[in-house]
Amino acid sequence: MADKLTKKDLKDGTMLRELIKMFQTSHTQVSLAGLLTCLRDSEVVVPVKFKEEEGATTTLPDGRKEHTFTPCTVIGDDNGRYLIVFSSLDQVDEKLKADYKMAEMEFMQCMIMAEKMRDVKGIIVDAYTKQFVLKNDLFGYVRNIPSKISK
């Protein structure tokens, strides 16, 4: 992975998918470090259901609207509950696209969200293709990785 990246380099999810594939092939510390560094700076697609009840939308002081939502979770192979995110929209299952709205979020925000959710053990990236599972106990490590995004 390059020493410096731009958000554009990561936008379509190709680099993230390639690093997941590389890690699944080699399972080395180097491939894991590259993957986690890319995840740290990536924006991902999160399936969500927006809450419709009164009070679920707040108007911020600058006029923007903030919506309350519930992200999609799945049960993993270990019977634990996981937040699911996708490297890009084309990795999302068609049924999921029909049942949920898709929100783009920074992966770092997804870690915070997963930590706040009761009984969530981690995050699954690209759950329906070449998936990568990041358990909550590695979130602190990811947070401490320096960003590769150049300003």
HELIX and SHEET records of a PDB file:
HELIX    1   1 LYS A    7  LEU A   10  1                                   4    
HELIX    2   2 THR A   14  SER A   26  1                                  13    
HELIX    3   3 GLN A   29  ASP A   41  1                                  13    
HELIX    4   4 LEU A   89  GLN A   91  5                                   3    
HELIX    5   5 GLU A   94  ASP A   99  1                                   6    
HELIX    6   6 PHE A  107  LYS A  116  1                                  10    
HELIX    7   7 ASN A  136  LEU A  138  5                                   3    
HELIX    8   8 PHE A  139  ARG A  143  1                                   5    
SHEET    1   A 3 PHE A  69  PRO A  71  0                                        
SHEET    2   A 3 GLU A  43  PHE A  50 -1                                        
SHEET    3   A 3 LYS A 101  GLU A 106 -1                                        
SHEET    1   B 2 THR A  57  THR A  59  0                                        
SHEET    2   B 2 LYS A  65  HIS A  67 -1                                        
SHEET    1   C 4 THR A  73  ILE A  75  0                                        
SHEET    2   C 4 ARG A  81  VAL A  85 -1                                        
SHEET    3   C 4 VAL A 120  VAL A 125  1                                        
SHEET    4   C 4 PHE A 132  LYS A 135 -1                                        
END                                                                             
